[in-house]
Amino acid sequence: MEKKIKKSVATLLAHIIKIDNRDVEKEAPLFCRIMGADFDCDPEEAEAFLKQAMQEEYDLDEHLAIINDALCDDKLSKMHLLEQVNHIIYSDTITPKDYEEFEKIKQALFSS
């Protein structure tokens, strides 16, 4: 289950990079640092998650549901995850689409 949660969090963070067509090489160090510090991923595992999310199709709602189930009523952890999403958003040019995506993610995590 732990690997499934890591993959879902990695997909969520990579989603922000992917939807903005950001430079993956430029974003990879921040992504790997977040995954390492907060989700106990070594750099190789984090980079593999990032590459996989960038190349494959995924259902973001499914990954948000996995994260939501894992965190249940842990609002502090959900807020911390939103903070990390925001960190990825602010690492490059911010667009209105970024705000929309952030709100969608926030709604999914706090709707229950």
N, C-alpha and C positions, 0 to 999 in steps of 0.2 A: 504493500500500500504506500509506503514512504516514497518509493521511486515513482509511483503514479502521481503523487502529489507534487513532487519535484518537477516532473514532466509538465504537469498542468500549470504550475507557476512559471516555469521557463517558457511555455507556450504563450502565456499571458504577456509576459515581459517582451518576448520576441515579437508578439503581435504588434506592439507599438512601433517597433523598428520596421516591421514589414509594411504596415499600412502607409507609412510615410516615405517609403522607398529610401530609407536612410542608408548611409554607408555602413555596411555590416562590420567591416574591419575597424572602423572608427568607434562603433558602439560596442564591440565585443569586450574590450577591457572593463567597461562599466557593468555590462551584463554579467560577466564572469565574477566580478568583485561582489555584486549583489547576491548572486547565486551561492558564492562561496561563504560569504559572511552570514547570510540569513538562512541558507538552506543546506549548508554543509556539503556543497558540491566541490569537488576538486576542479581545477581549471579545465582539464581534459573533458570531464563529464559535462561541465557547463557549456563548453564550446560545442560539444556534440549535440546537446539539446538545442542550442541556438541554430546550428546548421540544419538540423532536422526540421525545426519549425519554419525556417526560411524556405526550405525546398518542398515541404509536403503541405498538402491541404489539411485543414483541421477545423473542428467545430468549436469555436471559442465558447459558446454557451455550455457545451459539454464540459469543457475544462473549468469554467467558472462554477458549474454545479459540483464538480469534484472538490474544488477548493472550498466551496461553501459547506459541503458535507464534512470535510475534514476540520474546518474551523468552527463549525456549529455556532455557538453563541459567543465565541471569543472575539468580541468587537475590537479589542486592542490589537490583536494580530491582523484583523482585517484592515484596520486603519494603517498599520505598519505596511501592509502589502500595497495599499493605495499610495502610501508615501513613496514606495519603491517604483510604482508605475509612474507617478508624477516625476520622480527623479529621471527616469528614462525619457519622458516627454520633454523635460526642460534641458536635456543634454544637447538638443539641437533646436532648430527653428520651430516655433510653436504655431500651429494652425488651428482654425476653428474646428476642423475634423478631430484634432487631438482632444479638444474640450468635450466634443460629443462622445468620443470613445471613452474618455475618463468617466463621464456621467453614466454611460451605459454600464461600465464595469462597477461603478459605485452602487448603482441601482441593483445590479445582480447580486452583489455581496451583502447588501443590507435590506433586501426586500422581505426577508423572512422574519 
